[in-house]
Amino acid sequence: MTETLLYETKKNKNSNFNVWMAFPGIYSFSMSSLGYLWLFRNIDMLEDVNIERVCSDTLKTKIMSQNVDLIGFSFSFDLDFLNIFKMLDKYKIPLKSADRDESHPLIFGGGPVLSANPAPFSAFFDFIIVGDGEEVNIQVIEICKSNNDRPKREILEKLALLDGIYVPSLNQTRGLNPLLQEFNSPKTIKKTTCELSQCISSPILSEKSFFKNTFIIEIARGCANRCGFCLASYLNLPSRFIDYDKIIESIELGLKHTNKLALLGALISAHPRFEDICNYIYEKHSQNPEIELSVSSLRADAIEPNVIKTLVACGQKNTTIAIEAGSDRLRKVINKNLTEVQILNTVQVAKENGLKGLKIYAMIGLPTETEEDLVEMVNLAKKIRQAHKGFDLGFSFTSFVPKPHTPFQWCAREDIKTLENKQNYLKKEFHKLGIKANFSSIKWDYYQGLLSRGGGELSDFILKVYEYGGNLGSFKTAYKEIAKLQNLPGSDSYTTREYDLNEALPWDFIEVAPGKEFLKKEYKRLLKK
C-alpha cells in the first residue's frame, strides 16, 4: 500500500507503550479524515510511543492486540458505534467498560458525536475527550504512558483532572431521561477549544484514499452564522481562521508531493482572505496546469467571480451551497440570513464564470415550516431551472434532527408520516421539473434523533441494535424490547416531543460556550416565544 509521509518520525522506537488509533470505517475513508490523521501524526511524532492506525477492514496489525495499552476511536457520526463494536469484538475486547479488566487496553473516544452528547455511549468508553483533541490528546498519552504499570482506576483518576476529559466510571449519571426518575448530572466537563496556531493539513498521502493523493488543508473551523439547528456551528465556536501565511506554507508543502489540493472548513469562504488564497492557487495553476483544487462548500451569499474562476481553472466542475429552507421567512427563523435574490445571484455568478453545475443542500421539517415553505422551495428550483437551462442542478434534502448545544435542541421533530408526506411531495414536484433530488431516510433520521437526545439509559438499547445486525428494523425491535425491560418511555419522547426549557438534559454537564442561557434566548428570539 503506497503512502507518502509528510512529517518526520522515528522508524524504530525503543518503547513498550503501544497505541492503536482506530477508525470505525474502511481504510480509504480513514485516509480522507483530516482530523483522524492529524491526531495520529501528533502521537506518532512522540519518540517513546508506538502507534498504529487500525480500520474496520484492517486484516493484520503490526502491534498484536494483546500488547496494546490504549485504543482511541474517532467517532464522527451517530452510527459509528456499529463499527466500533465490530472492531472491539474482532479483537475480543468486551464492549462495556465495566466488563473489561486489567488485561484489556484502556478504550477512549473523541469526535463531534461524543463531544455533543456522550451520555448514550458512556458505558462503552473508559474515558471520552470532549472538544478539540489536538492538545489534550498528547496530555492523555503522556499520563497513560507514565502510569502504565498502575491500575486502570488510578490512571483514570489522573485523566479526570484534565479539562475536556470525561471518565464515566468516576462521573456517572444515574437519572437517565428526565421522564424516568430523578436526574443526577455528573460534574461539569468543559469542552476543550484549540487556538489553531498552526495550519492543519494532510500528514499522509495515499493512492488508496477515497480522495486519491489529495492534500487537504483546514483553513477555518466553526461558523459564525449560528443557524439554529447547526451542531457544527455551535460546537466549534468561536469560529477561527488559520493565518494566511501559514495556509500558503501548507499549500507549498502539499504541492511538493501532489497536484491535488482541497480546502476544508465549515464555512471556508468566510475566511477574511479567502479570495487571496484562491488567487494564490490560481497563480500556481498558471505555472502548473495540472494543479487541481476542490472545496467543501461555498457561502451562498458571497460567491466571488475570481473564486469560481479559480475552481474552474483547477478542474472543479460543480460546487455546493446550503440554503436549508425554501422561503426567506423560514430562513430567518433558522438564522440563515439568506434571501432568494442572493441565491439566484449566486447561481448566476457560478454559471457565468464557468461552473457546470451546483448542488444545493436543504432541509425539511424545520421548526415552524409550513406547506407554503415547501411550495416556495419548488418555485425557487423552478426559477433556477428556467433561467439556466443546461446547468447541472441538483438538490439534496435531509430532515431536521434536534441537536444538543443548539437553540433548537428543545424543538420537536415532526412525526415520520408527516415528514414522509413532505418528502413525497418534493419528489413528485422535482421529478416534474426534471431536477435531480436526493433525500435522506426519514426513519434513519428518526433514530439519529433518538441517539442525539438520549441519555445513559440507551446503552443496552444500543447493544441490542448491534446484536440484531444494525439495520433499520433492528432499531425498532431493540427499542421495544429494552423499553419493556427497563420501563423506558416511548421513543417519541426523545424525538417528536418538544422539551421544556427548564428540564434537565442528558448533556447539560458538557460546558460549551456560549452556554445554555444564551441558547434559551436564541430559541425564544428565533421562534418568537
C-alpha positions in Angstrom: 0.0 0.0 0.0 1.6 3.3 -1.1 1.7 6.1 1.4 3.7 9.3 1.5 4.6 10.6 5.0 4.9 14.4 5.1 6.3 14.6 8.6 9.4 13.1 10.4 9.0 10.2 12.8 11.4 7.6 14.3 11.1 4.3 12.4 12.4 2.1 15.2 11.2 3.4 18.5 12.5 1.9 21.7 9.2 1.9 23.6 7.0 -0.6 25.3 3.9 1.6 25.2 1.6 0.7 22.4 -1.4 2.7 21.0 -4.0 1.9 18.3 -5.6 4.9 16.7 -8.8 3.3 15.5 -11.1 4.5 12.6 -14.6 3.0 12.5 -14.7 2.7 8.8 -12.6 1.4 5.9 -9.1 2.4 5.1 -9.9 4.6 2.1 -12.3 6.7 4.2 -9.8 7.0 7.1 -7.2 8.5 4.7 -9.7 11.3 3.8 -10.3 12.1 7.5 -8.0 15.0 8.3 -8.8 15.1 12.0 -8.1 11.4 12.5 -4.8 11.6 10.5 -3.6 14.7 12.3 -4.2 13.3 15.7 -2.3 10.2 14.6 0.6 12.3 13.4 0.9 14.2 16.6 1.2 11.0 18.6 3.5 9.3 16.0 5.9 12.2 16.4 6.5 11.3 20.1 9.7 9.3 20.4 8.6 6.9 23.1 5.2 5.8 21.8 4.4 3.1 19.3 1.2 3.9 17.4 -0.6 2.1 14.6 -3.7 3.0 12.6 -6.4 0.4 12.6 -9.5 0.5 10.4 -12.6 -1.7 10.2 -11.1 -3.5 7.2 -7.6 -4.0 8.7 -6.6 -7.6 8.1 -3.3 -7.8 10.0 -1.8 -5.4 12.6 1.8 -4.8 13.4 1.1 -4.5 17.1 -0.6 -7.6 18.4 -3.9 -6.8 20.2 -2.8 -8.4 23.5 0.1 -5.9 23.6 -1.9 -2.8 23.0 -2.2 -0.4 26.0 -4.5 2.2 24.7 -7.1 2.3 21.9 -8.6 5.6 20.7 -11.7 5.7 18.5 -12.7 8.5 16.2 -16.5 9.0 16.5 -17.9 11.4 13.9 -21.3 10.0 13.0 -24.1 8.6 15.2 -23.9 5.2 13.6 -20.2 4.8 14.0 -20.9 2.8 17.2 -21.8 -0.2 15.0 -18.2 -0.4 13.5 -16.7 0.4 16.9 -18.4 -2.6 18.4 -17.4 -4.8 15.4 -13.8 -3.8 15.9 -13.9 -4.5 19.6 -15.5 -7.8 19.0 -12.9 -8.6 16.4 -10.1 -8.2 18.9 -12.1 -10.0 21.7 -12.4 -6.8 23.8 -15.7 -6.6 25.9 -17.9 -3.8 24.6 -18.8 -2.3 28.0 -16.0 -0.8 30.1 -17.4 -2.4 33.2 -16.8 -5.9 31.7 -13.1 -5.1 30.9 -10.3 -6.0 33.4 -6.7 -5.0 33.8 -5.7 -7.3 30.9 -7.6 -5.2 28.4 -6.4 -1.9 27.0 -8.0 1.4 28.0 -10.6 2.4 25.4 -11.3 6.1 24.7 -13.2 8.0 22.1 -13.5 11.5 20.7 -15.2 13.5 17.9 -18.3 15.5 17.4 -20.8 12.9 18.5 -19.2 12.3 21.8 -18.4 16.0 22.3 -22.1 16.9 21.8 -23.7 14.2 24.0 -21.5 11.4 25.3 -24.3 10.0 27.6 -25.8 7.2 25.4 -22.3 5.9 24.7 -20.6 6.4 28.1 -20.9 2.8 29.1 -18.5 1.7 26.3 -15.6 4.0 26.9 -13.1 4.2 29.8 -12.8 7.9 29.1 -14.0 10.4 26.5 -12.3 13.5 25.0 -14.8 16.4 24.8 -13.9 19.0 22.2 -10.8 19.6 20.1 -8.3 16.8 20.6 -5.0 18.3 19.3 -3.6 19.3 22.6 -5.4 17.2 25.2 -4.6 14.0 23.2 -0.9 14.4 23.9 -1.5 15.0 27.6 -3.6 11.8 27.7 -0.8 9.8 26.1 1.8 11.1 28.5 -0.3 10.3 31.6 -1.2 6.8 30.3 2.4 6.1 29.3 4.0 7.3 32.5 1.5 5.4 34.7 1.2 2.3 32.5 2.2 0.0 35.4 -0.5 1.3 37.7 -4.1 0.0 38.0 -6.6 1.4 35.5 -8.6 3.3 38.1 -5.5 5.3 39.2 -4.8 6.3 35.6 -8.4 7.3 35.1 -8.4 9.4 38.2 -5.4 11.3 36.8 -7.0 11.7 33.4 -10.2 13.0 35.1 -8.2 16.1 36.3 -7.7 17.3 32.8 -10.0 19.8 31.1 -12.1 18.0 28.4 -11.8 14.5 29.8 -15.0 12.7 30.9 -14.5 9.5 32.8 -17.9 7.8 33.1 -17.0 5.4 35.8 -15.9 8.3 38.1 -18.6 10.7 37.0 -21.8 9.0 36.2 -25.4 9.9 35.5 -28.0 7.9 37.3 -31.2 9.7 36.3 -31.2 8.8 32.6 -34.0 10.7 31.0 -36.0 13.4 32.8 -39.2 11.5 32.2 -38.0 8.4 34.1 -36.6 9.1 37.5 -34.5 11.7 39.4 -31.9 13.2 37.1 -28.4 13.5 38.5 -26.0 15.2 36.3 -22.3 14.4 36.7 -19.8 17.2 37.4 -19.3 19.7 34.6 -16.9 18.8 31.8 -15.5 21.8 30.0 -15.2 21.3 26.2 -11.6 22.0 25.0 -11.0 24.5 22.3 -7.8 24.7 20.3 -6.3 28.1 19.3 -5.3 26.7 15.9 -1.9 28.3 16.0 -0.8 26.0 13.1 -2.3 25.0 9.8 -3.7 21.5 10.0 -3.1 19.6 6.7 -2.8 16.1 5.4 0.2 14.5 7.2 -0.1 11.4 4.9 -1.0 11.0 1.3 -2.3 7.7 -0.1 -3.2 6.4 -3.5 -5.9 4.3 -1.8 -7.6 7.2 -0.2 -11.2 8.0 -1.1 -9.8 11.3 -2.4 -6.7 9.9 -4.0 -3.4 11.6 -3.1 -5.3 14.8 -2.1 -3.6 17.3 0.2 -6.4 18.6 2.5 -5.9 22.0 4.3 -8.1 23.2 7.1 -8.4 26.9 6.7 -11.3 27.6 9.1 -13.0 25.9 12.0 -16.5 26.8 13.1 -19.1 29.1 11.6 -20.2 32.5 12.9 -23.6 32.2 11.1 -25.0 30.1 14.0 -28.0 28.6 12.3 -30.5 27.5 15.0 -30.2 23.7 14.2 -26.5 23.5 13.4 -24.3 21.5 15.8 -21.2 22.0 13.7 -21.6 25.8 14.2 -22.3 25.8 17.9 -19.9 23.0 18.9 -17.0 24.8 17.2 -17.5 28.3 18.5 -15.7 30.6 18.4 -15.1 30.5 14.7 -11.4 30.5 13.9 -9.4 31.2 10.8 -5.9 30.0 10.0 -3.3 32.7 9.4 -2.9 33.4 5.6 0.9 32.9 5.6 0.6 29.5 7.3 -2.0 28.4 4.7 0.4 29.5 1.9 3.2 27.5 3.6 0.9 24.4 3.7 -0.1 24.8 0.0 3.6 24.9 -0.9 4.3 21.8 1.2 1.4 19.9 -0.5 2.4 20.9 -4.0 5.8 19.3 -3.4 4.1 15.9 -3.2 0.9 16.1 -5.2 -1.1 18.3 -7.6 -4.4 17.8 -5.8 -5.4 20.4 -3.1 -8.6 20.6 -1.1 -9.7 23.4 1.3 -11.7 22.3 4.3 -13.8 24.2 6.8 -17.5 24.6 7.9 -17.6 27.9 6.0 -14.3 28.4 4.2 -15.4 31.3 2.1 -15.9 33.3 5.3 -12.1 33.3 5.7 -11.1 37.0 5.6 -8.6 36.3 2.9 -10.3 33.5 1.0 -10.2 35.4 -2.3 -6.4 35.9 -1.8 -6.0 32.2 -1.1 -7.8 31.4 -4.3 -5.8 33.9 -6.3 -2.6 32.4 -5.0 -3.7 29.0 -6.1 -4.7 30.4 -9.4 -1.2 31.8 -10.0 0.3 28.4 -9.0 -2.0 26.8 -11.5 -0.9 29.1 -14.3 2.6 27.8 -13.7 1.4 24.2 -13.4 -1.9 23.4 -15.2 -2.1 20.0 -13.6 -2.9 21.5 -10.2 -6.5 20.6 -9.1 -8.5 22.3 -6.3 -11.7 21.2 -4.6 -13.6 22.9 -1.8 -16.1 21.6 0.7 -18.8 24.2 0.1 -19.3 27.9 -0.5 -21.3 30.7 1.1 -24.5 31.2 -1.0 -24.4 34.9 -0.3 -20.8 35.6 -1.1 -19.5 33.8 -4.2 -17.0 36.0 -5.9 -16.2 35.6 -9.7 -12.5 35.2 -9.0 -13.1 32.3 -6.7 -15.3 30.5 -9.2 -12.7 31.1 -12.0 -10.0 29.5 -9.8 -12.2 26.5 -9.1 -13.0 26.1 -12.8 -9.4 26.5 -13.9 -8.3 23.9 -11.3 -10.8 21.3 -12.6 -13.8 21.7 -10.3 -17.0 21.5 -12.4 -19.5 21.7 -9.6 -19.7 23.1 -6.1 -22.1 23.1 -3.2 -24.1 25.7 -1.4 -26.5 25.3 1.5 -29.8 27.2 1.5 -31.6 25.0 4.2 -35.1 26.3 3.6 -37.3 27.3 0.7 -38.6 30.7 1.9 -37.0 33.9 3.1 -39.3 33.7 6.1 -38.1 30.3 7.2 -34.5 31.1 6.6 -34.9 34.0 9.0 -36.4 31.7 11.6 -33.4 29.3 11.5 -31.0 32.3 11.4 -29.9 31.5 7.9 -29.9 35.1 6.8 -30.0 34.4 3.1 -32.5 35.8 0.6 -33.9 34.3 -2.6 -32.3 37.2 -4.5 -28.9 36.3 -3.2 -29.4 32.6 -4.1 -30.4 33.4 -7.6 -27.4 35.8 -7.9 -25.1 33.0 -6.7 -26.3 30.6 -9.4 -25.9 33.4 -12.0 -22.3 34.1 -10.9 -21.5 30.3 -10.8 -22.7 29.7 -14.3 -21.3 32.9 -15.8 -17.8 32.1 -14.5 -17.7 28.6 -15.8 -19.2 26.1 -13.3 -21.2 23.4 -15.0 -23.4 22.7 -12.0 -24.5 23.3 -8.5 -25.6 21.1 -5.6 -27.9 22.7 -3.2 -28.3 21.4 0.4 -31.7 21.9 2.1 -33.8 20.5 4.9 -37.4 19.6 5.6 -39.3 19.6 8.9 -37.6 22.7 10.3 -39.5 24.4 13.2 -42.4 26.5 12.0 -42.2 25.0 8.5 -45.5 25.2 6.6 -46.8 23.9 3.3 -46.1 27.3 1.7 -42.4 27.0 2.6 -42.3 23.7 0.6 -44.1 25.3 -2.3 -41.6 28.2 -2.3 -38.7 25.6 -2.4 -40.3 24.1 -5.5 -40.8 27.6 -7.0 -37.2 28.5 -6.3 -35.9 25.4 -8.1 -38.2 26.2 -11.0 -36.9 29.7 -11.3 -33.3 28.4 -11.3 -34.1 25.8 -13.9 -35.9 28.2 -16.2 -33.1 30.8 -16.0 -30.3 28.3 -16.5 -31.2 25.6 -18.9 -28.5 23.0 -19.3 -27.0 23.9 -16.0 -26.5 20.7 -13.9 -28.7 21.4 -10.9 -29.2 19.0 -8.0 -30.8 19.2 -4.6 -30.1 17.1 -1.5 -32.6 17.1 1.3 -32.2 15.9 4.9 -34.8 16.1 7.7 -34.5 18.2 10.8 -32.9 16.5 13.8 -32.8 18.4 17.1 -29.1 18.5 18.2 -27.6 19.2 21.6 -26.0 22.6 22.3 -28.1 24.4 19.6 -31.1 26.7 20.1 -33.3 24.1 18.5 -32.2 21.3 21.0 -35.6 21.7 22.7 -37.7 21.6 19.4 -39.9 18.6 18.4 -39.1 16.7 15.3 -42.2 16.1 13.1 -43.6 12.5 13.1 -42.4 10.1 10.4 -45.7 10.1 8.4 -45.7 13.9 8.2 -42.1 14.1 7.0 -42.6 11.3 4.5 -45.6 13.1 3.0 -43.4 16.2 2.7 -40.7 14.2 1.1 -43.1 12.6 -1.4 -44.4 16.0 -2.4 -41.0 17.3 -3.2 -40.0 14.1 -5.0 -43.0 14.4 -7.2 -42.5 18.2 -7.9 -38.8 17.9 -8.6 -39.5 15.0 -10.9 -41.9 17.2 -12.9 -39.2 19.9 -13.1 -36.6 17.4 -14.3 -34.3 18.3 -11.4 -32.3 15.7 -9.5 -33.2 15.4 -5.8 -31.7 13.1 -3.2 -33.4 12.5 0.2 -32.1 11.1 3.4 -34.1 8.3 5.0 -36.8 9.7 7.3 -36.7 6.6 9.5 -32.9 6.6 9.8 -33.0 10.3 10.7 -35.6 9.5 13.4 -33.2 7.1 15.2 -30.4 9.7 14.8 -32.7 12.0 16.8 -33.2 9.3 19.4 -29.4 8.9 19.8 -28.9 12.7 19.7 -31.1 13.4 22.7 -30.8 10.2 24.7 -29.1 9.5 28.0 -27.1 6.7 29.5 -30.3 4.5 29.7 -29.9 3.8 26.0 -26.7 1.8 26.4 -28.5 -1.6 26.4 -30.6 -0.5 23.5 -27.5 0.4 21.5 -26.1 -3.0 22.3 -29.3 -4.7 21.2 -29.2 -2.8 17.9 -25.7 -4.1 17.3 -26.7 -7.6 18.3 -29.6 -7.6 15.9 -27.5 -6.5 12.9 -27.6 -2.8 13.0 -30.2 -2.4 10.2 -33.2 -0.2 10.4 -35.5 -2.9 11.7 -33.1 -3.7 14.5 -33.6 -0.2 15.9 -37.3 -0.6 16.2 -37.2 -4.1 17.6 -34.4 -3.3 20.0 -36.1 -0.3 21.5 -39.4 -2.2 22.0 -37.5 -4.9 23.8 -35.4 -2.7 26.1 -38.1 -0.2 26.8 -40.3 -3.0 28.1 -37.5 -4.5 30.3 -36.4 -1.1 31.7 -39.7 0.7 31.7 -38.5 3.4 29.3 -40.9 5.8 27.7 -41.8 5.5 24.0 -39.1 6.5 21.6 -41.1 9.5 20.5 -40.4 11.1 23.9 -36.8 11.8 22.6 -37.7 12.8 19.0 -41.2 14.2 18.5 -41.6 15.8 21.9 -40.9 19.5 22.5 -38.7 19.7 25.5 -39.4 22.2 28.3 -36.8 24.9 28.6 -36.4 24.2 32.3 -35.9 20.4 32.2 -32.5 18.8 32.8 -30.9 17.4 29.7 -28.5 14.5 29.5 -25.7 16.6 28.0 -26.1 19.6 30.5 -22.8 18.5 32.2 -20.9 19.4 29.0 -19.9 23.0 29.2 -19.9 24.5 25.7 -19.7 28.3 25.1 -21.8 30.4 24.8 -23.9 28.3 27.2 -27.4 27.1 27.9 -28.9 30.5 28.9 -27.7 32.0 25.6 -29.3 29.1 23.7 -32.6 29.7 25.5 -32.5 33.4 24.4 -31.8 32.4 20.8 -34.6 29.8 20.9 -37.1 32.4 22.1 -35.8 35.1 19.6 -35.9 32.8 16.6 -39.2 31.1 17.4 -40.8 34.3 18.8 -41.7 32.5 22.1 
